[in-house]
Amino acid sequence: MLLGAATILAADLKITPVVTPDGKIVASFTAPSALTNDAREVVRSALPLTLAFTVELKRPAPLWFDKTLGSAAVEAHVQFDTLEGRYLVSKQLNGHVFWSERTESEDQMRTWITQFDRVPIETHDALEPNAEYYVQVKLHISPRQHFPLWPFGRDDGSGRADFTFIR
């Protein structure tokens, strides 16, 4: 019903996968260091900042690529209103806004954009009992203050939490 080693810290992402009583997978995660000084400068300039997280449930494969069983796309958007001195924060799950709020506190805004609780991961197949799985989360921040020399995209952060599905 629950799982083995659940919470890990990797690349500044703390991930906790949970199997619900009805067999669905949800993941909670935080990225406390995602709001870097460069990102804070973008927000203070009144430009919108987006933290896009890709959450995937995978099963390790013995030889080749791991099989992706399900995924979710979550985003946090923040924009500073310079006239009112408030941050507008909204969150999306798979392209649909599910939460929005305003605050004058930078600390509150930081918490809101870097913390997600119980994000549902829609799976294509049923999980196999007593099998190993993992939840992987990748972070992309836009816009960027600097551009890397490498022309291809890369993650701004990522993490992984392994678990055993026990039934």
PyMOL CGO cylinders between C-alpha atoms (Angstrom):
from pymol import cmd
from pymol.cgo import CYLINDER

trace = [
    CYLINDER, 0.00, 0.00, 0.00, 2.78, 2.49, 0.80, 0.3, 1, 1, 1, 1, 1, 1,
    CYLINDER, 2.78, 2.49, 0.80, 6.34, 2.51, -0.39, 0.3, 1, 1, 1, 1, 1, 1,
    CYLINDER, 6.34, 2.51, -0.39, 9.97, 2.04, 0.51, 0.3, 1, 1, 1, 1, 1, 1,
    CYLINDER, 9.97, 2.04, 0.51, 12.50, 4.87, 0.50, 0.3, 1, 1, 1, 1, 1, 1,
    CYLINDER, 12.50, 4.87, 0.50, 10.25, 7.78, -0.30, 0.3, 1, 1, 1, 1, 1, 1,
    CYLINDER, 10.25, 7.78, -0.30, 11.91, 11.13, 0.16, 0.3, 1, 1, 1, 1, 1, 1,
    CYLINDER, 11.91, 11.13, 0.16, 15.27, 12.13, -1.23, 0.3, 1, 1, 1, 1, 1, 1,
    CYLINDER, 15.27, 12.13, -1.23, 17.11, 15.34, -1.87, 0.3, 1, 1, 1, 1, 1, 1,
    CYLINDER, 17.11, 15.34, -1.87, 18.71, 15.60, -5.30, 0.3, 1, 1, 1, 1, 1, 1,
    CYLINDER, 18.71, 15.60, -5.30, 19.68, 18.72, -7.23, 0.3, 1, 1, 1, 1, 1, 1,
    CYLINDER, 19.68, 18.72, -7.23, 17.79, 20.87, -4.73, 0.3, 1, 1, 1, 1, 1, 1,
    CYLINDER, 17.79, 20.87, -4.73, 14.48, 19.12, -5.39, 0.3, 1, 1, 1, 1, 1, 1,
    CYLINDER, 14.48, 19.12, -5.39, 12.93, 17.25, -2.49, 0.3, 1, 1, 1, 1, 1, 1,
    CYLINDER, 12.93, 17.25, -2.49, 10.41, 14.70, -3.82, 0.3, 1, 1, 1, 1, 1, 1,
    CYLINDER, 10.41, 14.70, -3.82, 7.93, 12.55, -1.92, 0.3, 1, 1, 1, 1, 1, 1,
    CYLINDER, 7.93, 12.55, -1.92, 5.91, 10.05, -3.99, 0.3, 1, 1, 1, 1, 1, 1,
    CYLINDER, 5.91, 10.05, -3.99, 2.85, 8.53, -2.34, 0.3, 1, 1, 1, 1, 1, 1,
    CYLINDER, 2.85, 8.53, -2.34, 0.52, 5.73, -3.39, 0.3, 1, 1, 1, 1, 1, 1,
    CYLINDER, 0.52, 5.73, -3.39, -3.06, 6.63, -2.46, 0.3, 1, 1, 1, 1, 1, 1,
    CYLINDER, -3.06, 6.63, -2.46, -5.43, 3.98, -1.04, 0.3, 1, 1, 1, 1, 1, 1,
    CYLINDER, -5.43, 3.98, -1.04, -7.07, 3.63, -4.46, 0.3, 1, 1, 1, 1, 1, 1,
    CYLINDER, -7.07, 3.63, -4.46, -3.67, 2.88, -6.10, 0.3, 1, 1, 1, 1, 1, 1,
    CYLINDER, -3.67, 2.88, -6.10, -3.00, 6.25, -7.72, 0.3, 1, 1, 1, 1, 1, 1,
    CYLINDER, -3.00, 6.25, -7.72, 0.38, 7.97, -7.54, 0.3, 1, 1, 1, 1, 1, 1,
    CYLINDER, 0.38, 7.97, -7.54, 0.73, 11.53, -6.27, 0.3, 1, 1, 1, 1, 1, 1,
    CYLINDER, 0.73, 11.53, -6.27, 3.95, 13.43, -5.73, 0.3, 1, 1, 1, 1, 1, 1,
    CYLINDER, 3.95, 13.43, -5.73, 4.77, 16.34, -3.46, 0.3, 1, 1, 1, 1, 1, 1,
    CYLINDER, 4.77, 16.34, -3.46, 7.94, 18.28, -4.11, 0.3, 1, 1, 1, 1, 1, 1,
    CYLINDER, 7.94, 18.28, -4.11, 9.79, 21.45, -3.26, 0.3, 1, 1, 1, 1, 1, 1,
    CYLINDER, 9.79, 21.45, -3.26, 12.56, 23.35, -5.00, 0.3, 1, 1, 1, 1, 1, 1,
    CYLINDER, 12.56, 23.35, -5.00, 13.60, 25.85, -2.30, 0.3, 1, 1, 1, 1, 1, 1,
    CYLINDER, 13.60, 25.85, -2.30, 16.65, 27.17, -4.15, 0.3, 1, 1, 1, 1, 1, 1,
    CYLINDER, 16.65, 27.17, -4.15, 14.88, 27.63, -7.52, 0.3, 1, 1, 1, 1, 1, 1,
    CYLINDER, 14.88, 27.63, -7.52, 14.34, 31.34, -6.94, 0.3, 1, 1, 1, 1, 1, 1,
    CYLINDER, 14.34, 31.34, -6.94, 17.94, 32.41, -7.56, 0.3, 1, 1, 1, 1, 1, 1,
    CYLINDER, 17.94, 32.41, -7.56, 19.20, 35.98, -7.47, 0.3, 1, 1, 1, 1, 1, 1,
    CYLINDER, 19.20, 35.98, -7.47, 18.84, 36.14, -11.27, 0.3, 1, 1, 1, 1, 1, 1,
    CYLINDER, 18.84, 36.14, -11.27, 15.23, 34.93, -11.05, 0.3, 1, 1, 1, 1, 1, 1,
    CYLINDER, 15.23, 34.93, -11.05, 14.48, 37.45, -8.28, 0.3, 1, 1, 1, 1, 1, 1,
    CYLINDER, 14.48, 37.45, -8.28, 15.82, 40.24, -10.51, 0.3, 1, 1, 1, 1, 1, 1,
    CYLINDER, 15.82, 40.24, -10.51, 13.47, 39.13, -13.30, 0.3, 1, 1, 1, 1, 1, 1,
    CYLINDER, 13.47, 39.13, -13.30, 10.51, 39.23, -10.90, 0.3, 1, 1, 1, 1, 1, 1,
    CYLINDER, 10.51, 39.23, -10.90, 11.49, 42.63, -9.46, 0.3, 1, 1, 1, 1, 1, 1,
    CYLINDER, 11.49, 42.63, -9.46, 11.66, 44.04, -12.99, 0.3, 1, 1, 1, 1, 1, 1,
    CYLINDER, 11.66, 44.04, -12.99, 7.91, 43.25, -13.31, 0.3, 1, 1, 1, 1, 1, 1,
    CYLINDER, 7.91, 43.25, -13.31, 8.52, 40.61, -15.98, 0.3, 1, 1, 1, 1, 1, 1,
    CYLINDER, 8.52, 40.61, -15.98, 6.56, 37.39, -15.48, 0.3, 1, 1, 1, 1, 1, 1,
    CYLINDER, 6.56, 37.39, -15.48, 8.62, 34.41, -14.28, 0.3, 1, 1, 1, 1, 1, 1,
    CYLINDER, 8.62, 34.41, -14.28, 7.61, 30.80, -14.91, 0.3, 1, 1, 1, 1, 1, 1,
    CYLINDER, 7.61, 30.80, -14.91, 8.84, 27.71, -13.11, 0.3, 1, 1, 1, 1, 1, 1,
    CYLINDER, 8.84, 27.71, -13.11, 7.77, 24.71, -15.20, 0.3, 1, 1, 1, 1, 1, 1,
    CYLINDER, 7.77, 24.71, -15.20, 8.03, 21.26, -13.63, 0.3, 1, 1, 1, 1, 1, 1,
    CYLINDER, 8.03, 21.26, -13.63, 7.74, 17.98, -15.53, 0.3, 1, 1, 1, 1, 1, 1,
    CYLINDER, 7.74, 17.98, -15.53, 6.78, 15.13, -13.20, 0.3, 1, 1, 1, 1, 1, 1,
    CYLINDER, 6.78, 15.13, -13.20, 7.19, 11.57, -14.52, 0.3, 1, 1, 1, 1, 1, 1,
    CYLINDER, 7.19, 11.57, -14.52, 6.53, 8.15, -13.06, 0.3, 1, 1, 1, 1, 1, 1,
    CYLINDER, 6.53, 8.15, -13.06, 9.04, 5.63, -14.42, 0.3, 1, 1, 1, 1, 1, 1,
    CYLINDER, 9.04, 5.63, -14.42, 10.00, 2.02, -14.05, 0.3, 1, 1, 1, 1, 1, 1,
    CYLINDER, 10.00, 2.02, -14.05, 13.69, 1.16, -14.36, 0.3, 1, 1, 1, 1, 1, 1,
    CYLINDER, 13.69, 1.16, -14.36, 14.54, -1.01, -17.37, 0.3, 1, 1, 1, 1, 1, 1,
    CYLINDER, 14.54, -1.01, -17.37, 17.32, -3.58, -17.13, 0.3, 1, 1, 1, 1, 1, 1,
    CYLINDER, 17.32, -3.58, -17.13, 19.14, -2.70, -20.35, 0.3, 1, 1, 1, 1, 1, 1,
    CYLINDER, 19.14, -2.70, -20.35, 17.89, 0.33, -22.18, 0.3, 1, 1, 1, 1, 1, 1,
    CYLINDER, 17.89, 0.33, -22.18, 15.64, 3.32, -21.54, 0.3, 1, 1, 1, 1, 1, 1,
    CYLINDER, 15.64, 3.32, -21.54, 13.39, 3.38, -18.50, 0.3, 1, 1, 1, 1, 1, 1,
    CYLINDER, 13.39, 3.38, -18.50, 9.69, 3.09, -19.24, 0.3, 1, 1, 1, 1, 1, 1,
    CYLINDER, 9.69, 3.09, -19.24, 7.58, 6.19, -18.57, 0.3, 1, 1, 1, 1, 1, 1,
    CYLINDER, 7.58, 6.19, -18.57, 4.24, 5.12, -17.08, 0.3, 1, 1, 1, 1, 1, 1,
    CYLINDER, 4.24, 5.12, -17.08, 2.70, 8.55, -16.56, 0.3, 1, 1, 1, 1, 1, 1,
    CYLINDER, 2.70, 8.55, -16.56, 3.39, 12.23, -16.29, 0.3, 1, 1, 1, 1, 1, 1,
    CYLINDER, 3.39, 12.23, -16.29, 2.09, 15.62, -15.19, 0.3, 1, 1, 1, 1, 1, 1,
    CYLINDER, 2.09, 15.62, -15.19, 3.07, 19.15, -16.13, 0.3, 1, 1, 1, 1, 1, 1,
    CYLINDER, 3.07, 19.15, -16.13, 2.84, 21.80, -13.42, 0.3, 1, 1, 1, 1, 1, 1,
    CYLINDER, 2.84, 21.80, -13.42, 3.79, 25.44, -13.61, 0.3, 1, 1, 1, 1, 1, 1,
    CYLINDER, 3.79, 25.44, -13.61, 4.07, 28.32, -11.18, 0.3, 1, 1, 1, 1, 1, 1,
    CYLINDER, 4.07, 28.32, -11.18, 3.81, 31.84, -12.57, 0.3, 1, 1, 1, 1, 1, 1,
    CYLINDER, 3.81, 31.84, -12.57, 4.71, 34.99, -10.67, 0.3, 1, 1, 1, 1, 1, 1,
    CYLINDER, 4.71, 34.99, -10.67, 4.58, 38.64, -11.65, 0.3, 1, 1, 1, 1, 1, 1,
    CYLINDER, 4.58, 38.64, -11.65, 5.30, 41.65, -9.46, 0.3, 1, 1, 1, 1, 1, 1,
    CYLINDER, 5.30, 41.65, -9.46, 2.84, 44.53, -9.65, 0.3, 1, 1, 1, 1, 1, 1,
    CYLINDER, 2.84, 44.53, -9.65, 5.07, 47.58, -9.15, 0.3, 1, 1, 1, 1, 1, 1,
    CYLINDER, 5.07, 47.58, -9.15, 2.12, 49.94, -8.56, 0.3, 1, 1, 1, 1, 1, 1,
    CYLINDER, 2.12, 49.94, -8.56, 0.55, 47.89, -5.77, 0.3, 1, 1, 1, 1, 1, 1,
    CYLINDER, 0.55, 47.89, -5.77, 3.79, 46.32, -4.50, 0.3, 1, 1, 1, 1, 1, 1,
    CYLINDER, 3.79, 46.32, -4.50, 2.27, 42.82, -4.62, 0.3, 1, 1, 1, 1, 1, 1,
    CYLINDER, 2.27, 42.82, -4.62, 3.12, 39.54, -6.26, 0.3, 1, 1, 1, 1, 1, 1,
    CYLINDER, 3.12, 39.54, -6.26, 0.49, 37.70, -8.30, 0.3, 1, 1, 1, 1, 1, 1,
    CYLINDER, 0.49, 37.70, -8.30, 1.13, 33.96, -8.19, 0.3, 1, 1, 1, 1, 1, 1,
    CYLINDER, 1.13, 33.96, -8.19, -0.78, 31.28, -10.08, 0.3, 1, 1, 1, 1, 1, 1,
    CYLINDER, -0.78, 31.28, -10.08, -0.35, 27.54, -10.50, 0.3, 1, 1, 1, 1, 1, 1,
    CYLINDER, -0.35, 27.54, -10.50, -1.33, 25.31, -13.41, 0.3, 1, 1, 1, 1, 1, 1,
    CYLINDER, -1.33, 25.31, -13.41, -1.70, 21.55, -13.71, 0.3, 1, 1, 1, 1, 1, 1,
    CYLINDER, -1.70, 21.55, -13.71, -1.61, 20.17, -17.26, 0.3, 1, 1, 1, 1, 1, 1,
    CYLINDER, -1.61, 20.17, -17.26, -2.43, 23.61, -18.70, 0.3, 1, 1, 1, 1, 1, 1,
    CYLINDER, -2.43, 23.61, -18.70, -5.34, 24.47, -16.36, 0.3, 1, 1, 1, 1, 1, 1,
    CYLINDER, -5.34, 24.47, -16.36, -5.09, 27.09, -13.61, 0.3, 1, 1, 1, 1, 1, 1,
    CYLINDER, -5.09, 27.09, -13.61, -6.03, 25.51, -10.29, 0.3, 1, 1, 1, 1, 1, 1,
    CYLINDER, -6.03, 25.51, -10.29, -4.84, 28.18, -7.85, 0.3, 1, 1, 1, 1, 1, 1,
    CYLINDER, -4.84, 28.18, -7.85, -4.12, 31.93, -7.80, 0.3, 1, 1, 1, 1, 1, 1,
    CYLINDER, -4.12, 31.93, -7.80, -3.31, 34.39, -5.01, 0.3, 1, 1, 1, 1, 1, 1,
    CYLINDER, -3.31, 34.39, -5.01, -1.69, 37.77, -4.28, 0.3, 1, 1, 1, 1, 1, 1,
    CYLINDER, -1.69, 37.77, -4.28, 0.81, 38.65, -1.56, 0.3, 1, 1, 1, 1, 1, 1,
    CYLINDER, 0.81, 38.65, -1.56, 3.10, 41.47, -0.53, 0.3, 1, 1, 1, 1, 1, 1,
    CYLINDER, 3.10, 41.47, -0.53, 5.56, 39.05, 1.10, 0.3, 1, 1, 1, 1, 1, 1,
    CYLINDER, 5.56, 39.05, 1.10, 8.49, 37.84, -0.97, 0.3, 1, 1, 1, 1, 1, 1,
    CYLINDER, 8.49, 37.84, -0.97, 8.94, 34.88, 1.40, 0.3, 1, 1, 1, 1, 1, 1,
    CYLINDER, 8.94, 34.88, 1.40, 5.31, 33.84, 0.90, 0.3, 1, 1, 1, 1, 1, 1,
    CYLINDER, 5.31, 33.84, 0.90, 5.68, 34.18, -2.88, 0.3, 1, 1, 1, 1, 1, 1,
    CYLINDER, 5.68, 34.18, -2.88, 8.86, 32.06, -2.81, 0.3, 1, 1, 1, 1, 1, 1,
    CYLINDER, 8.86, 32.06, -2.81, 7.04, 29.29, -0.93, 0.3, 1, 1, 1, 1, 1, 1,
    CYLINDER, 7.04, 29.29, -0.93, 4.07, 29.40, -3.28, 0.3, 1, 1, 1, 1, 1, 1,
    CYLINDER, 4.07, 29.40, -3.28, 6.10, 29.06, -6.48, 0.3, 1, 1, 1, 1, 1, 1,
    CYLINDER, 6.10, 29.06, -6.48, 8.53, 26.41, -5.22, 0.3, 1, 1, 1, 1, 1, 1,
    CYLINDER, 8.53, 26.41, -5.22, 6.21, 24.02, -3.39, 0.3, 1, 1, 1, 1, 1, 1,
    CYLINDER, 6.21, 24.02, -3.39, 3.65, 21.60, -4.84, 0.3, 1, 1, 1, 1, 1, 1,
    CYLINDER, 3.65, 21.60, -4.84, 1.56, 19.15, -2.81, 0.3, 1, 1, 1, 1, 1, 1,
    CYLINDER, 1.56, 19.15, -2.81, -0.05, 15.93, -4.01, 0.3, 1, 1, 1, 1, 1, 1,
    CYLINDER, -0.05, 15.93, -4.01, 0.35, 16.42, -7.76, 0.3, 1, 1, 1, 1, 1, 1,
    CYLINDER, 0.35, 16.42, -7.76, -1.57, 13.55, -9.42, 0.3, 1, 1, 1, 1, 1, 1,
    CYLINDER, -1.57, 13.55, -9.42, 0.36, 11.51, -11.98, 0.3, 1, 1, 1, 1, 1, 1,
    CYLINDER, 0.36, 11.51, -11.98, -1.96, 9.93, -14.50, 0.3, 1, 1, 1, 1, 1, 1,
    CYLINDER, -1.96, 9.93, -14.50, -0.67, 6.44, -15.33, 0.3, 1, 1, 1, 1, 1, 1,
    CYLINDER, -0.67, 6.44, -15.33, -1.21, 4.52, -18.54, 0.3, 1, 1, 1, 1, 1, 1,
    CYLINDER, -1.21, 4.52, -18.54, -0.87, 1.07, -16.95, 0.3, 1, 1, 1, 1, 1, 1,
    CYLINDER, -0.87, 1.07, -16.95, -1.59, -0.42, -13.54, 0.3, 1, 1, 1, 1, 1, 1,
    CYLINDER, -1.59, -0.42, -13.54, 1.41, -0.70, -11.22, 0.3, 1, 1, 1, 1, 1, 1,
    CYLINDER, 1.41, -0.70, -11.22, 2.87, -4.13, -10.62, 0.3, 1, 1, 1, 1, 1, 1,
    CYLINDER, 2.87, -4.13, -10.62, 3.00, -5.16, -6.94, 0.3, 1, 1, 1, 1, 1, 1,
    CYLINDER, 3.00, -5.16, -6.94, 6.44, -5.36, -5.27, 0.3, 1, 1, 1, 1, 1, 1,
    CYLINDER, 6.44, -5.36, -5.27, 8.12, -3.64, -8.22, 0.3, 1, 1, 1, 1, 1, 1,
    CYLINDER, 8.12, -3.64, -8.22, 10.61, -0.77, -8.24, 0.3, 1, 1, 1, 1, 1, 1,
    CYLINDER, 10.61, -0.77, -8.24, 9.54, 2.63, -9.58, 0.3, 1, 1, 1, 1, 1, 1,
    CYLINDER, 9.54, 2.63, -9.58, 10.69, 6.21, -9.36, 0.3, 1, 1, 1, 1, 1, 1,
    CYLINDER, 10.69, 6.21, -9.36, 9.31, 9.70, -9.71, 0.3, 1, 1, 1, 1, 1, 1,
    CYLINDER, 9.31, 9.70, -9.71, 11.50, 12.15, -11.61, 0.3, 1, 1, 1, 1, 1, 1,
    CYLINDER, 11.50, 12.15, -11.61, 10.95, 15.91, -11.55, 0.3, 1, 1, 1, 1, 1, 1,
    CYLINDER, 10.95, 15.91, -11.55, 12.65, 18.32, -13.96, 0.3, 1, 1, 1, 1, 1, 1,
    CYLINDER, 12.65, 18.32, -13.96, 12.57, 22.10, -13.62, 0.3, 1, 1, 1, 1, 1, 1,
    CYLINDER, 12.57, 22.10, -13.62, 12.79, 24.74, -16.36, 0.3, 1, 1, 1, 1, 1, 1,
    CYLINDER, 12.79, 24.74, -16.36, 12.81, 28.43, -15.48, 0.3, 1, 1, 1, 1, 1, 1,
    CYLINDER, 12.81, 28.43, -15.48, 11.95, 31.16, -17.99, 0.3, 1, 1, 1, 1, 1, 1,
    CYLINDER, 11.95, 31.16, -17.99, 12.94, 33.75, -18.87, 0.3, 1, 1, 1, 1, 1, 1,
    CYLINDER, 12.94, 33.75, -18.87, 16.62, 33.37, -18.14, 0.3, 1, 1, 1, 1, 1, 1,
    CYLINDER, 16.62, 33.37, -18.14, 18.94, 36.20, -17.26, 0.3, 1, 1, 1, 1, 1, 1,
    CYLINDER, 18.94, 36.20, -17.26, 21.92, 34.53, -18.94, 0.3, 1, 1, 1, 1, 1, 1,
    CYLINDER, 21.92, 34.53, -18.94, 22.21, 32.16, -21.85, 0.3, 1, 1, 1, 1, 1, 1,
    CYLINDER, 22.21, 32.16, -21.85, 24.44, 29.10, -21.74, 0.3, 1, 1, 1, 1, 1, 1,
    CYLINDER, 24.44, 29.10, -21.74, 27.03, 28.47, -24.44, 0.3, 1, 1, 1, 1, 1, 1,
    CYLINDER, 27.03, 28.47, -24.44, 25.58, 25.02, -25.05, 0.3, 1, 1, 1, 1, 1, 1,
    CYLINDER, 25.58, 25.02, -25.05, 22.86, 25.55, -27.71, 0.3, 1, 1, 1, 1, 1, 1,
    CYLINDER, 22.86, 25.55, -27.71, 20.58, 22.74, -26.52, 0.3, 1, 1, 1, 1, 1, 1,
    CYLINDER, 20.58, 22.74, -26.52, 18.15, 22.98, -23.62, 0.3, 1, 1, 1, 1, 1, 1,
    CYLINDER, 18.15, 22.98, -23.62, 19.04, 21.72, -20.20, 0.3, 1, 1, 1, 1, 1, 1,
    CYLINDER, 19.04, 21.72, -20.20, 17.20, 21.42, -16.92, 0.3, 1, 1, 1, 1, 1, 1,
    CYLINDER, 17.20, 21.42, -16.92, 17.53, 24.13, -14.30, 0.3, 1, 1, 1, 1, 1, 1,
    CYLINDER, 17.53, 24.13, -14.30, 17.08, 21.46, -11.66, 0.3, 1, 1, 1, 1, 1, 1,
    CYLINDER, 17.08, 21.46, -11.66, 16.04, 17.85, -11.35, 0.3, 1, 1, 1, 1, 1, 1,
    CYLINDER, 16.04, 17.85, -11.35, 15.51, 15.18, -8.78, 0.3, 1, 1, 1, 1, 1, 1,
    CYLINDER, 15.51, 15.18, -8.78, 14.45, 11.59, -8.40, 0.3, 1, 1, 1, 1, 1, 1,
    CYLINDER, 14.45, 11.59, -8.40, 12.78, 9.54, -5.65, 0.3, 1, 1, 1, 1, 1, 1,
    CYLINDER, 12.78, 9.54, -5.65, 12.84, 5.74, -5.85, 0.3, 1, 1, 1, 1, 1, 1,
    CYLINDER, 12.84, 5.74, -5.85, 10.19, 3.58, -4.22, 0.3, 1, 1, 1, 1, 1, 1,
    CYLINDER, 10.19, 3.58, -4.22, 8.81, 0.06, -4.14, 0.3, 1, 1, 1, 1, 1, 1,
    CYLINDER, 8.81, 0.06, -4.14, 5.11, -0.38, -4.82, 0.3, 1, 1, 1, 1, 1, 1,
    CYLINDER, 5.11, -0.38, -4.82, 3.86, -2.73, -2.10, 0.3, 1, 1, 1, 1, 1, 1,
    CYLINDER, 3.86, -2.73, -2.10, 0.39, -4.24, -2.33, 0.3, 1, 1, 1, 1, 1, 1,
]
cmd.load_cgo(trace, "trace")
